[in-house]
Amino acid sequence: MRHFGHIAPAVRKDLFHREPNEFTADSPVRILAAALGATLYSPATRPRLAADIRKQAARGVVSMVLCLEDSIGDAEVEGGEDNLVRQFAELDAQTADAGAAELPLLFIRVRTPEQIPDLVTRLGGSVRRLAGFVLPKFTENRGIAFLEAVEAAETAVGQRLYAMPVLESPELLHLETRVEALAGISRTVNLHRERVLALRLGVTDFCSAYGLRRTPDMTAYDVQIVAGVIADVVNVLSRADGTGFTVTGPVWEYFRHQQRMFKPQLRRSPFLEGRAEELRTALIEHDLDGLLREIELDRANGLLGKTCIHPTHTTPVHALSVVSHEEFSDAQDILRPEQGGGGVLRSAYTNKMNEVKPHRAWAERTMLRAEVFGVAKEEVGFVDLLTAGLQV
C-alpha cells in the first residue's frame, strides 16, 4: 500500500518532493498507526461490501472499518456477521488472483468481546485479510475483556491482529469521572501496547450525552465540552515522550449541501488560479470547508488520521496530511546531528524561529508523517493534491 498510489506515477512525480513510502500490514506499529489516514467506516450489512472495498482501494483508501455496532440495528447483527464471512471469502478469492487490486487494512467493529473469537473462527482462511478489531465504548473494565479476546484470537490464527479502542463512554466525558477513566484506560492499553494500533474518538457519543450536535459550520473544537475531552485524552494518552499512542480525529458527519448560517470558512486566496476556483466552489457546496478546517485543528491538537463515514472525505484528509516543503525543511534542520546540543535556528524560509530542543518532538512526528504521506514540492499546495486525488 502507498498513499496516493492510486494516481499515475507521472502525476506523483510532479506533486512530491519525496513520494510516500510503501507499507504493508506487517510494517512496524508506528508506521501503520501514522499511515491509517482517513479510515472509512461501512456498515457490515452492505450486500456488495467486497466490491465496495475494492472500489475504495482503487480511490486511495488504505484503511476501512466494517461496522457491526452503531451503524446497524440490533436485529441486523446476525445477518451482518454472516455477510462479513461471505464478503471476506469473496475478497480472499479475488485477491489471490494475479493482478487483483490491493486491499486496505480491514478492521471489524464488534459489539462484544465474544464476537471476536467467533468471527475469526468463521472467517477461516480469509482471516488473513483482517487487520484487527475496533473496540467500542472502551473503558478499563470493558477494555480488558476486549483486548484479551483479541490476544486469544491472534494466538488462535497465528497472525498479528491489532486493536483500535474507541473512547466514547460517559465516564470519559463527565468531569467528575474523567481523570480516573483516563487513568484506567491508560493502564489497560499499556498492558497491550504491542497490539493497540491507535485510539479513536467517539465525538458523536460525547455530544449525545448532552443532546448536542454540531452544524456543518462548526468543528468539534467549537463545542467546548468536546474540545475539553479531546485535550485531556491527548494530555494523558498521546504524549510525545514515548509513552503515547496515536489518537485519531473525530468523524465529520456532513456530506450534503445545506443552507448556511455563516459565510464559508475556506479562504479564497489559495484557489485563484486555473481550475482551483471551481474546486473551491465544489468543496463549499458539499460542506467540506468545515471538514478542512477541522482536519487542520486535529493536527494542531495532536491528532493524526480521521474517522470518515463518506468516501468524499478521504481525499481531503489525505491531501492535508501531506507534509509541506516548508515543514519538511524545518524538521530536517531541527534534526540535523550537529544540532544535538540545542540552540536556535532561523528557518530556511526566513519566516520563523526553530528552537532545536523544544521543537524536536514536533520534527520527529513531522518526519514520520512525511514517510507515509510524502513531502510536497515547494510550489505544490493542498489544492493541487486535492485536485489530483479527486480526478481519479
C-alpha positions as CSV (number, residue, x, y, z in Angstrom):
1,M,0.0,0.0,0.0
2,R,1.0,3.6,-0.6
3,H,-0.8,6.9,-0.1
4,F,-1.6,8.5,-3.4
5,G,-0.6,5.2,-5.0
6,H,-3.9,5.3,-6.9
7,I,-2.7,8.3,-9.0
8,A,-0.4,8.0,-12.0
9,P,3.3,7.8,-11.3
10,A,4.0,10.8,-13.6
11,V,1.5,12.9,-11.6
12,R,3.0,11.8,-8.3
13,K,6.4,12.8,-9.6
14,D,5.1,16.3,-10.3
15,L,3.5,16.7,-6.9
16,F,6.0,15.3,-4.5
17,H,9.5,16.4,-3.4
18,R,9.6,13.0,-1.6
19,E,6.9,10.5,-2.5
20,P,5.1,8.5,0.2
21,N,6.7,5.2,1.1
22,E,5.1,1.9,0.6
23,F,3.9,-0.1,3.7
24,T,2.2,-3.4,4.4
25,A,0.1,-4.9,7.2
26,D,3.5,-6.2,8.6
27,S,5.1,-2.8,8.8
28,P,6.1,-1.5,12.3
29,V,3.2,-0.3,14.5
30,R,4.5,3.3,14.5
31,I,4.3,3.3,10.6
32,L,0.9,1.7,10.4
33,A,-0.6,4.0,13.1
34,A,0.6,7.0,11.2
35,A,-0.5,5.6,7.8
36,L,-4.2,4.9,8.7
37,G,-5.2,8.3,7.3
38,A,-8.9,8.6,6.5
39,T,-10.4,5.4,8.0
40,L,-13.6,4.8,6.1
41,Y,-16.5,3.2,8.0
42,S,-19.0,1.0,6.3
43,P,-22.0,-1.0,7.7
44,A,-21.2,-4.7,7.7
45,T,-24.6,-5.4,6.1
46,R,-23.8,-3.9,2.7
47,P,-24.7,-6.6,0.2
48,R,-21.8,-5.7,-2.2
49,L,-19.3,-5.0,0.5
50,A,-16.4,-6.8,-1.2
51,A,-16.9,-4.8,-4.3
52,D,-17.2,-1.6,-2.3
53,I,-13.9,-2.3,-0.6
54,R,-12.1,-2.9,-3.9
55,K,-13.6,0.3,-5.3
56,Q,-12.5,2.4,-2.4
57,A,-9.0,0.9,-2.5
58,A,-8.8,2.0,-6.1
59,R,-9.6,5.5,-5.0
60,G,-6.8,5.7,-2.4
61,V,-8.4,4.4,0.8
62,V,-5.9,2.5,2.9
63,S,-7.9,1.6,6.0
64,M,-11.6,0.6,6.5
65,V,-13.8,-0.4,9.4
66,L,-16.6,-2.8,8.7
67,C,-19.1,-2.0,11.4
68,L,-21.4,-4.4,13.4
69,E,-22.1,-1.8,16.1
70,D,-23.9,1.6,15.9
71,S,-24.2,1.8,12.1
72,I,-26.6,-1.2,12.1
73,G,-29.8,-2.1,14.0
74,D,-29.8,-4.6,16.8
75,A,-31.8,-7.0,14.7
76,E,-29.2,-6.9,11.9
77,V,-26.2,-8.1,13.8
78,E,-26.5,-11.8,13.0
79,G,-27.1,-11.0,9.3
80,G,-24.1,-8.6,9.4
81,E,-21.8,-11.3,10.7
82,D,-23.0,-13.8,8.1
83,N,-22.4,-11.1,5.4
84,L,-18.9,-10.4,6.6
85,V,-18.0,-14.1,6.4
86,R,-19.3,-14.2,2.8
87,Q,-17.7,-11.0,1.7
88,F,-14.3,-11.9,3.2
89,A,-14.3,-15.2,1.4
90,E,-15.0,-13.3,-1.8
91,L,-12.2,-10.8,-1.2
92,D,-9.8,-13.6,-0.4
93,A,-10.6,-15.5,-3.6
94,Q,-10.3,-12.4,-5.7
95,T,-7.1,-11.1,-4.2
96,A,-5.5,-14.5,-4.7
97,D,-5.8,-13.8,-8.5
98,A,-2.8,-12.3,-10.2
99,G,-3.2,-8.6,-10.7
100,A,-6.0,-8.2,-8.2
101,A,-6.2,-4.8,-6.5
102,E,-4.5,-4.5,-3.2
103,L,-6.9,-4.3,-0.2
104,P,-6.9,-1.7,2.5
105,L,-6.2,-2.5,6.1
106,L,-9.6,-4.0,7.2
107,F,-10.9,-3.9,10.7
108,I,-14.2,-5.2,12.1
109,R,-16.0,-3.1,14.7
110,V,-17.7,-5.5,17.1
111,R,-20.2,-5.1,19.9
112,T,-19.0,-7.6,22.4
113,P,-15.7,-9.4,23.2
114,E,-17.4,-12.8,22.4
115,Q,-17.8,-11.8,18.8
116,I,-14.0,-11.7,18.3
117,P,-13.1,-15.4,18.6
118,D,-16.4,-16.4,16.9
119,L,-15.7,-14.3,13.9
120,V,-12.1,-15.3,13.4
121,T,-13.2,-19.0,13.5
122,R,-16.0,-18.4,11.0
123,L,-13.7,-16.4,8.6
124,G,-11.5,-19.4,8.2
125,G,-8.6,-18.8,5.7
126,S,-9.9,-15.4,4.7
127,V,-9.0,-14.1,8.2
128,R,-5.6,-13.3,6.6
129,R,-7.4,-10.3,5.0
130,L,-8.3,-9.0,8.5
131,A,-6.0,-6.4,10.2
132,G,-7.9,-6.3,13.5
133,F,-10.8,-5.1,15.5
134,V,-12.3,-1.8,16.6
135,L,-13.5,-1.9,20.3
136,P,-16.4,0.3,21.1
137,K,-17.2,2.3,24.3
138,F,-13.8,1.4,25.7
139,T,-13.2,1.7,29.4
140,E,-10.8,0.0,31.8
141,N,-13.4,-2.6,32.8
142,R,-14.8,-3.3,29.3
143,G,-11.4,-3.0,27.7
144,I,-9.7,-5.8,29.5
145,A,-12.1,-8.4,28.1
146,F,-11.9,-6.9,24.6
147,L,-8.1,-6.9,24.5
148,E,-7.8,-10.4,25.9
149,A,-10.2,-11.6,23.2
150,V,-8.0,-10.0,20.5
151,E,-4.9,-11.6,22.1
152,A,-6.5,-15.0,22.2
153,A,-7.8,-14.7,18.6
154,E,-4.3,-13.6,17.5
155,T,-2.8,-16.7,19.0
156,A,-5.5,-19.0,17.5
157,V,-5.0,-17.8,13.9
158,G,-1.2,-17.3,14.2
159,Q,-1.2,-13.7,12.8
160,R,-1.0,-10.2,14.2
161,L,-4.4,-8.7,14.9
162,Y,-4.5,-5.1,16.0
163,A,-7.0,-3.4,18.3
164,M,-8.3,0.2,18.0
165,P,-10.3,1.2,21.1
166,V,-12.9,3.8,20.7
167,L,-13.1,6.4,23.5
168,E,-16.7,7.4,23.8
169,S,-18.1,6.5,27.2
170,P,-19.9,8.9,29.5
171,E,-17.3,8.2,32.2
172,L,-14.7,9.8,30.0
173,L,-16.9,12.8,29.2
174,H,-18.2,13.6,32.7
175,L,-15.8,15.8,34.6
176,E,-16.1,14.0,38.0
177,T,-15.1,10.7,36.5
178,R,-12.8,11.7,33.7
179,V,-9.4,11.6,35.5
180,E,-9.9,8.1,36.8
181,A,-11.4,6.9,33.5
182,L,-8.4,8.2,31.6
183,A,-6.0,6.6,34.1
184,G,-7.8,3.3,33.8
185,I,-7.8,3.4,30.0
186,S,-4.1,4.2,30.2
187,R,-3.4,1.2,32.4
188,T,-5.3,-1.1,30.2
189,V,-3.9,-0.2,26.8
190,N,-0.4,-0.1,28.2
191,L,-0.7,-3.8,29.1
192,H,-1.4,-4.5,25.4
193,R,0.8,-1.8,23.9
194,E,2.1,-4.0,21.1
195,R,-1.3,-4.6,19.7
196,V,-3.1,-1.3,20.3
197,L,-2.6,0.4,16.9
198,A,-4.5,3.7,17.6
199,L,-7.1,5.2,19.9
200,R,-10.2,6.6,18.2
201,L,-12.5,9.3,19.5
202,G,-16.3,8.9,19.5
203,V,-17.3,12.5,19.4
204,T,-20.8,11.8,18.3
205,D,-21.4,9.9,21.6
206,F,-19.8,12.7,23.5
207,C,-22.3,15.2,22.0
208,S,-25.2,12.7,22.5
209,A,-24.6,12.8,26.3
210,Y,-25.7,16.4,26.3
211,G,-28.1,16.4,23.5
212,L,-25.7,18.4,21.2
213,R,-24.9,18.2,17.5
214,R,-22.5,20.5,15.7
215,T,-23.6,22.1,12.4
216,P,-21.6,22.0,9.2
217,D,-20.3,25.5,10.1
218,M,-18.7,24.3,13.3
219,T,-15.9,21.9,14.1
220,A,-15.6,19.6,17.1
221,Y,-13.3,22.2,18.7
222,D,-16.1,24.8,18.7
223,V,-18.1,22.6,21.0
224,Q,-16.3,23.3,24.3
225,I,-17.3,20.2,26.2
226,V,-16.0,18.1,23.4
227,A,-12.8,20.2,22.9
228,G,-12.1,19.7,26.6
229,V,-12.3,15.9,26.4
230,I,-10.0,15.8,23.3
231,A,-7.4,17.9,25.1
232,D,-7.5,15.6,28.1
233,V,-7.2,12.5,26.0
234,V,-4.2,13.9,24.2
235,N,-2.7,15.0,27.6
236,V,-2.9,11.6,29.1
237,L,-2.7,9.2,26.2
238,S,-0.7,10.8,23.4
239,R,2.4,12.3,24.9
240,A,5.5,12.7,22.8
241,D,7.8,11.1,25.4
242,G,7.5,7.6,24.1
243,T,4.5,6.6,26.2
244,G,1.8,8.0,24.0
245,F,-0.4,6.4,21.4
246,T,-1.7,7.7,18.1
247,V,-5.1,9.3,18.6
248,T,-7.2,9.8,15.5
249,G,-9.6,12.7,14.7
250,P,-13.3,12.6,15.2
251,V,-15.9,11.9,12.5
252,W,-17.2,14.6,10.2
253,E,-20.9,13.9,9.8
254,Y,-21.9,16.1,6.8
255,F,-21.7,15.3,3.1
256,R,-24.7,17.1,1.6
257,H,-25.3,20.7,0.9
258,Q,-27.4,22.5,3.5
259,Q,-28.4,26.1,3.9
260,R,-25.7,28.1,5.6
261,M,-25.9,30.4,8.6
262,F,-22.4,31.7,8.3
263,K,-20.0,32.6,5.5
264,P,-17.8,29.8,4.2
265,Q,-14.6,29.3,6.3
266,L,-12.5,28.2,3.3
267,R,-10.3,31.1,2.4
268,R,-10.3,32.3,-1.2
269,S,-6.6,33.0,-1.6
270,P,-5.3,29.5,-2.4
271,F,-7.8,29.0,-5.1
272,L,-7.2,31.8,-7.6
273,E,-5.5,30.0,-10.4
274,G,-6.9,27.7,-13.1
275,R,-9.5,25.2,-12.1
276,A,-8.8,25.8,-8.4
277,E,-11.7,28.2,-8.1
278,E,-14.0,25.5,-9.4
279,L,-12.7,23.1,-6.8
280,R,-13.2,25.7,-4.0
281,T,-16.8,26.1,-5.1
282,A,-17.4,22.4,-5.2
283,L,-15.9,21.9,-1.7
284,I,-18.0,24.6,-0.2
285,E,-21.2,23.3,-1.9
286,H,-20.6,19.9,-0.3
287,D,-19.9,21.3,3.1
288,L,-16.2,20.3,3.0
289,D,-14.8,23.6,4.0
290,G,-15.7,22.9,7.6
291,L,-14.0,19.5,7.3
292,L,-10.8,21.0,6.0
293,R,-10.7,23.4,9.0
294,E,-11.3,20.5,11.4
295,I,-8.5,18.5,9.9
296,E,-6.1,21.3,10.5
297,L,-7.3,21.7,14.0
298,D,-7.0,17.9,14.6
299,R,-3.3,18.1,13.7
300,A,-2.8,21.3,15.8
301,N,-4.3,19.5,18.8
302,G,-2.1,16.3,18.4
303,L,-4.4,14.0,16.4
304,L,-3.5,12.1,13.3
305,G,-5.8,10.5,10.8
306,K,-9.6,10.7,10.9
307,T,-12.8,8.6,11.1
308,C,-14.8,9.1,7.9
309,I,-18.3,8.0,7.1
310,H,-18.4,9.1,3.4
311,P,-15.9,8.5,0.6
312,T,-15.8,12.2,-0.4
313,H,-14.0,12.9,2.9
314,T,-11.0,10.7,2.3
315,T,-9.1,12.7,-0.3
316,P,-9.2,16.0,1.8
317,V,-7.9,14.1,4.8
318,H,-5.0,12.6,2.9
319,A,-4.2,15.9,1.0
320,L,-4.0,17.8,4.2
321,S,-1.8,15.1,5.8
322,V,1.0,15.5,3.2
323,V,3.9,17.4,4.7
324,S,4.6,20.7,3.1
325,H,8.1,21.5,1.8
326,E,8.4,24.2,4.4
327,E,7.5,21.8,7.3
328,F,10.0,19.3,5.9
329,S,12.7,21.9,5.7
330,D,12.2,23.0,9.2
331,A,12.1,19.4,10.6
332,Q,15.3,18.5,8.7
333,D,17.1,21.4,10.1
334,I,16.0,20.7,13.7
335,L,17.0,17.0,13.5
336,R,20.5,17.5,12.0
337,P,23.1,15.6,14.1
338,E,25.1,18.8,14.6
339,Q,22.1,20.4,16.3
340,G,22.1,17.8,19.1
341,G,23.2,20.3,21.6
342,G,20.3,22.5,21.1
343,G,20.2,26.2,20.1
344,V,18.0,28.4,17.9
345,L,18.0,28.4,14.1
346,R,16.4,30.7,11.6
347,S,14.1,28.8,9.3
348,A,15.4,28.3,5.7
349,Y,12.1,30.1,4.7
350,T,13.3,33.0,6.9
351,N,9.9,33.4,8.5
352,K,10.2,31.7,11.9
353,M,12.5,30.6,14.7
354,N,13.3,26.9,15.0
355,E,14.3,26.1,18.6
356,V,16.0,22.7,18.4
357,K,15.2,21.1,21.8
358,P,11.5,22.3,22.2
359,H,10.7,21.6,18.5
360,R,12.4,18.2,18.3
361,A,9.3,16.1,19.1
362,W,7.3,18.1,16.5
363,A,10.1,17.5,14.0
364,E,10.1,13.7,14.7
365,R,6.4,13.5,14.2
366,T,6.6,15.5,11.0
367,M,9.2,13.2,9.6
368,L,7.1,10.2,10.4
369,R,4.1,11.8,8.6
370,A,6.5,12.6,5.7
371,E,7.4,8.9,5.5
372,V,3.9,7.7,5.0
373,F,2.2,10.7,3.3
374,G,5.2,12.2,1.4
375,V,6.5,15.7,1.1
376,A,5.0,18.1,-1.4
377,K,7.2,20.1,-3.8
378,E,7.9,23.7,-2.8
379,E,5.3,25.1,-5.3
380,V,2.7,22.4,-4.6
381,G,-0.2,23.2,-2.2
382,F,-3.1,21.2,-0.8
383,V,-5.3,22.3,-3.7
384,D,-3.0,20.6,-6.2
385,L,-3.1,17.4,-4.1
386,L,-6.9,17.6,-3.7
387,T,-7.3,18.1,-7.5
388,A,-5.1,15.1,-8.3
389,G,-6.9,12.8,-5.8
390,L,-10.4,13.9,-6.9
391,Q,-9.8,13.4,-10.6
392,V,-9.2,9.6,-10.2
